[in-house]
Amino acid sequence: MINVNKQAWDRMVAHAEKTFPNECCGAMIGSIDGDVKSVPLAEPLENAYSGAQGARYELRPEDLLEADRRARAAGMDLIGIFHS
């Protein structure tokens, strides 16, 4: 199960609204306790897809690695990716 708190959810929705009609994407940051994943932070990332972004997204590996580094520095994990 993944629990996304309101602040993280609101940030994901705001990112989707800001990038509409293009696809948005980002990292979900949090913690893992057994089968439960908690997401208190959402980090918007740039859609790097070079074509029409209305139905597709692409993350640069270096952006995802940097999000993971920041998460680990804060004592958290990269839980997953969100996209619209």
C-alpha positions in Angstrom: 0.0 0.0 0.0 1.2 3.5 -0.7 0.0 6.4 1.5 0.4 9.8 0.0 -0.1 12.7 2.4 -2.1 15.8 1.4 0.9 18.1 0.9 2.6 15.7 -1.5 -0.7 15.0 -3.3 -1.4 18.8 -3.6 2.1 19.3 -5.1 1.6 16.5 -7.7 -1.8 18.0 -8.7 -0.3 21.5 -8.9 2.5 20.2 -11.1 -0.1 18.5 -13.4 -2.2 21.6 -13.6 0.9 23.8 -14.4 2.1 21.5 -17.2 -1.4 20.8 -18.7 -2.0 19.8 -21.5 1.4 18.2 -21.4 2.3 15.1 -19.4 3.9 15.9 -16.0 6.3 13.7 -14.0 8.2 13.6 -10.8 9.5 11.6 -7.9 7.6 10.4 -4.8 9.9 10.6 -1.7 9.2 8.9 1.6 9.8 5.8 3.7 9.1 2.1 3.5 7.9 0.1 6.5 7.2 -3.5 5.4 4.4 -3.4 2.9 3.5 0.2 3.6 5.1 3.0 1.7 4.5 6.6 3.0 5.0 9.6 0.7 5.3 12.9 2.5 7.2 14.6 -0.4 6.6 15.0 -4.1 9.4 16.4 -6.2 8.3 17.7 -9.7 10.8 16.9 -12.4 11.1 18.1 -16.0 9.5 16.1 -18.8 12.5 15.7 -21.0 10.6 14.0 -23.9 11.7 15.8 -27.1 8.5 15.0 -29.0 4.9 16.0 -28.3 4.5 15.8 -24.6 0.7 15.6 -24.5 0.7 11.8 -24.1 4.3 10.9 -23.2 6.9 11.7 -20.6 10.6 10.9 -20.2 12.8 11.4 -17.2 16.5 12.1 -17.6 18.5 9.5 -15.6 20.6 12.2 -14.0 17.4 14.0 -12.7 16.1 10.8 -11.2 19.5 10.0 -9.6 19.7 13.4 -8.1 16.2 13.1 -6.6 17.3 9.8 -5.1 20.4 11.3 -3.7 18.4 14.1 -2.1 16.0 11.6 -0.7 18.7 9.5 0.9 20.5 12.6 2.3 17.2 13.4 4.1 17.0 9.8 5.4 14.2 8.8 3.0 13.8 6.7 -0.1 12.7 7.2 -3.7 9.3 5.5 -3.5 8.2 5.8 -7.1 7.4 8.0 -10.0 4.3 10.0 -10.6 3.0 11.3 -13.9 -0.3 12.6 -15.3 
